[in-house]
């Protein structure tokens, strides 16, 4: 009976290896270089809406990180399948500058794409360089048993786009374009005046405007952008950024008025026509203002 019990134990262990594979592997014995955590500004967010994601790495007292690793952020559905969006990025400061015992924390504002999934999703984070991944410690101790070094740090519930304020781009917008190397990156150029229309929530709102400008064209003096609600100027700012910048523009219920529909106008003081530039303009004869990547209205 004693030998029979030992034989059954060996068979059970062999079956474990055959059936579950890596699930039977030993815990990741490498010391964690940091403890990772994550918070989101909203637990529930409509598809297409902006959200603030805060990443925190508490670097281990004896950690040594050679080189610059990227942060991978994978979003998986309730069946464990990856969604068609991630927030992979370079941390700030880069990992080569992390010091033992240091706390590295930063926040990124991202716009959730519109993909065919609503419901709760799990956020997984790790550090990678090429095929190499660093060992971390996360909120779920079970992640240390996995050789893939991907750590569950939280959840976000995605809602249908109808849960947010529908924003319609009316007059003054050129057709949507996308990046040749990154089709997920899209934008629309404005003309001199571009109009946004939406159902008036009769409350204060926040306009998210993610844009850049051709600062090389207006190197002497940047374009001035004014946002209007009706006849009232809400704000004016310089388009002095050649790379995308996100502005949060508060608009009061009083500025929106009492009409059933709200309307915001984005107006630039000067435009340009690419074909008239001395270099690099090509045959594009459109009148262009600023390039808008995202525009979103959120009730406050």
C-alpha positions in Angstrom: 0.0 0.0 0.0 2.9 2.3 0.8 4.5 1.8 -2.6 1.0 2.2 -4.2 0.5 5.6 -2.6 3.9 6.9 -3.7 3.1 5.7 -7.3 -0.3 7.5 -7.2 1.5 10.7 -6.0 4.0 10.5 -8.9 1.1 9.9 -11.4 -0.8 12.8 -10.0 2.2 15.1 -10.4 2.8 13.9 -13.9 -0.8 14.5 -14.8 -0.5 18.0 -13.4 2.4 18.7 -15.7 0.6 17.3 -18.7 -2.8 19.0 -18.1 -1.8 22.4 -16.7 1.7 22.9 -17.9 3.2 26.0 -16.6 0.6 26.3 -13.8 2.7 23.6 -12.0 5.9 25.6 -12.3 7.6 27.0 -9.2 7.2 30.6 -8.1 9.3 33.3 -9.7 12.4 33.1 -7.5 14.0 36.3 -8.8 13.7 39.2 -6.4 11.2 41.8 -7.5 12.8 45.1 -8.7 9.7 47.1 -7.7 6.2 46.8 -6.3 3.7 48.0 -8.9 0.2 49.5 -8.3 -2.3 51.4 -10.4 -5.3 53.7 -9.9 -7.8 55.1 -12.4 -9.7 58.3 -12.1 -13.0 56.5 -12.9 -14.0 52.9 -12.2 -16.6 53.1 -15.0 -15.8 54.8 -18.3 -17.7 55.1 -21.6 -15.9 54.0 -24.7 -14.4 57.0 -26.4 -14.0 58.9 -23.1 -10.8 60.2 -21.5 -9.5 58.7 -18.2 -6.5 59.4 -16.0 -4.4 56.4 -15.3 -1.8 56.7 -12.5 1.1 54.2 -12.3 3.2 53.7 -9.2 6.4 51.8 -8.8 8.0 51.4 -5.4 11.6 50.5 -6.3 13.1 47.8 -4.1 15.9 48.8 -1.7 18.5 46.7 -3.4 17.2 46.9 -7.0 19.5 47.4 -9.9 17.9 48.1 -13.3 20.3 48.2 -16.3 18.9 50.0 -19.3 15.5 51.5 -20.2 12.5 49.2 -20.0 9.0 50.1 -21.3 5.8 49.7 -19.3 3.4 47.3 -20.9 -0.3 47.7 -20.0 -2.6 45.0 -21.2 -6.3 45.2 -20.9 -8.1 41.8 -20.9 -11.8 41.0 -20.9 -13.7 38.8 -18.5 -12.6 35.7 -20.4 -8.9 36.6 -20.2 -8.7 37.7 -23.9 -6.7 40.8 -24.7 -8.7 43.8 -26.0 -7.7 45.8 -29.0 -6.1 48.5 -26.9 -3.2 48.9 -24.5 -1.4 51.7 -22.9 2.2 50.6 -23.4 4.6 53.6 -22.8 8.0 54.8 -21.6 7.9 55.6 -17.9 9.0 59.0 -16.6 11.7 59.1 -15.5 13.2 56.1 -17.5 14.0 53.0 -15.6 17.8 53.6 -16.0 17.3 56.5 -13.7 15.4 54.7 -11.0 17.1 54.6 -7.6 16.8 51.9 -4.9 14.0 52.8 -2.5 12.6 55.5 -4.8 8.9 55.9 -5.5 8.1 56.6 -9.2 4.6 57.8 -9.8 3.0 59.5 -12.8 -0.4 60.0 -14.4 -1.3 59.6 -18.1 -4.6 60.8 -19.6 -5.7 58.5 -22.4 -8.8 58.2 -24.5 -10.5 54.8 -24.6 -11.0 53.6 -28.1 -14.4 52.5 -29.3 -14.1 48.7 -29.5 -16.8 46.0 -29.4 -16.7 45.2 -25.7 -18.5 46.5 -22.6 -18.1 45.1 -19.1 -15.4 44.7 -16.6 -11.8 44.3 -17.8 -8.6 43.5 -16.0 -5.5 45.7 -16.2 -2.1 43.9 -16.3 1.2 45.7 -16.0 4.8 44.7 -16.5 8.3 46.0 -17.5 9.9 44.8 -20.7 12.8 45.4 -23.0 12.7 43.3 -26.2 11.9 39.8 -24.9 13.2 40.4 -21.4 10.7 41.1 -18.6 11.6 42.2 -15.1 10.2 40.6 -12.0 7.8 42.8 -10.0 5.5 42.4 -7.0 1.9 43.3 -7.6 -1.4 43.3 -5.6 -2.1 39.7 -6.4 0.5 37.4 -4.9 -0.5 34.6 -7.3 1.1 36.5 -10.1 4.5 35.5 -8.7 3.8 31.9 -9.8 3.6 32.9 -13.4 6.7 32.9 -15.7 5.2 35.6 -17.9 5.7 38.4 -15.4 2.5 40.1 -16.0 0.8 41.6 -12.9 -2.9 42.2 -12.3 -3.2 45.7 -10.8 -6.9 46.6 -11.1 -10.1 46.6 -13.1 -12.0 49.1 -15.3 -15.6 48.7 -16.4 -16.2 49.9 -19.9 -19.6 51.3 -20.8 -21.3 51.9 -24.1 -20.5 55.2 -25.8 -24.2 56.3 -25.3 -23.4 56.8 -21.6 -21.5 59.9 -22.6 -22.5 63.2 -24.3 -22.7 62.7 -28.0 -20.5 65.2 -29.7 -21.2 66.1 -33.4 -18.5 67.9 -35.5 -20.5 70.2 -37.7 -19.1 72.8 -40.1 -15.4 73.6 -40.3 -13.9 70.2 -40.1 -11.8 68.4 -42.8 -12.2 64.7 -43.3 -10.6 62.3 -40.8 -7.0 61.2 -41.5 -4.8 58.5 -39.9 -1.1 57.8 -39.4 0.6 55.7 -42.1 2.7 53.8 -39.5 -0.1 53.8 -36.8 -3.6 53.6 -38.3 -5.0 53.8 -34.7 -3.8 57.4 -34.6 -6.4 59.6 -36.2 -7.1 63.4 -36.4 -9.0 66.1 -38.2 -7.8 69.5 -39.2 -10.0 72.5 -38.5 -10.7 75.3 -40.8 -10.7 78.9 -39.5 -13.8 78.1 -37.5 -14.9 74.6 -36.4 -18.2 73.9 -34.6 -19.0 71.2 -32.1 -22.7 70.5 -31.3 -24.2 68.4 -28.5 -27.3 68.1 -26.4 -27.2 70.7 -23.6 -26.8 69.0 -20.2 -27.8 72.3 -18.6 -24.8 72.0 -16.2 -21.2 72.9 -16.2 -19.1 70.9 -18.6 -15.4 70.2 -19.4 -14.2 70.3 -23.0 -11.2 68.0 -23.6 -9.2 69.3 -26.6 -6.2 67.2 -27.7 -4.4 69.0 -30.5 -1.2 70.3 -32.0 -0.3 73.0 -34.5 2.2 73.8 -37.3 4.5 75.9 -35.1 7.1 75.8 -37.9 4.6 77.7 -40.1 3.9 80.3 -37.4 7.4 80.5 -35.9 7.3 84.3 -35.6 4.1 84.3 -33.6 1.9 81.3 -32.7 -1.7 81.1 -33.7 -4.3 82.2 -31.2 -7.2 79.9 -30.5 -10.5 81.1 -29.0 -13.3 78.8 -27.9 -16.7 80.4 -28.0 -20.1 79.3 -26.6 -22.6 81.3 -28.5 -21.3 84.9 -28.6 -19.2 84.5 -25.4 -15.5 83.8 -25.6 -14.8 81.1 -23.1 -11.0 81.1 -23.3 -8.1 82.1 -25.6 -4.7 80.4 -25.7 -1.7 80.2 -28.0 -1.3 77.1 -30.2 2.5 77.0 -29.5 2.8 73.2 -29.3 4.2 71.2 -32.2 3.3 68.0 -30.5 -0.1 66.9 -29.1 -1.2 68.7 -25.9 -4.4 68.1 -24.0 -6.3 71.1 -22.7 -9.2 70.9 -20.3 -11.5 73.8 -20.8 -14.3 74.5 -18.3 -17.6 75.9 -19.6 -20.3 77.0 -17.2 -24.0 76.2 -17.5 -24.6 79.9 -17.8 -22.2 80.1 -20.8 -24.0 77.2 -22.5 -27.4 79.0 -22.2 -30.8 77.4 -22.0 -31.2 76.1 -25.6 -31.8 72.4 -26.1 -28.6 72.0 -28.0 -25.2 73.3 -26.9 -22.6 74.6 -29.4 -18.9 75.4 -29.1 -16.8 77.0 -31.8 -13.1 76.7 -32.1 -11.7 79.7 -33.9 -8.1 80.4 -34.9 -6.8 83.9 -35.8 -4.8 82.6 -38.8 -4.8 79.7 -41.1 -2.4 78.3 -43.7 -2.6 76.5 -47.1 0.1 73.8 -47.4 0.5 74.2 -51.2 1.5 77.8 -50.7 4.4 77.0 -48.3 7.9 77.4 -49.8 8.8 73.8 -48.8 7.0 70.6 -48.0 3.5 71.8 -48.8 2.8 69.5 -51.8 -0.5 70.0 -53.6 -2.7 70.3 -50.5 -4.8 73.3 -51.1 -6.9 73.1 -47.9 -7.2 75.9 -45.5 -5.9 74.5 -42.2 -6.1 75.7 -38.6 -5.1 73.3 -35.9 -5.0 69.5 -35.9 -7.4 67.9 -33.4 -6.8 64.3 -32.2 -9.6 64.2 -29.7 -12.5 66.4 -28.6 -14.8 65.3 -25.8 -17.4 67.0 -23.6 -18.0 65.8 -20.1 -20.7 66.9 -17.7 -19.2 68.1 -14.4 
